[in-house]
Amino acid sequence: MDIPALSMAMSMDRLHMEVSVAVASKVMDTMETTGEELAEMLAASIPSDLGQNIDVLV
């Protein structure tokens, strides 16, 4: 058994896992921010007086 090679392989696996988690976290943060900005844009695009008056024709 090659202990130094095994140690390097385990270290690289751990590094890959940490990088994957960091990238996934960054993606989640970006998506959350994008969602919040989209919600703000949608709220700003709706006229503030929409739904205040009802026209009833009989």
Steps between C-alpha positions, in 0.01 A plus 500: 500500500641837399419724798619831346296440182194406706542811710524719189193336348298554818616859521399563138160337560442725800604806299261407218218458750572837665514675161173337393328614818637854463383522138156365588471753783595785266245383243229488765586853617492627142164334431354644819615849404367458146163384635475798733586741217243334273232533768586870542483556123161329480366701792623824342339417165147475644318835521432599861134582429427163341195342659385816678193554282240251385274575204173313524270496197153351544 
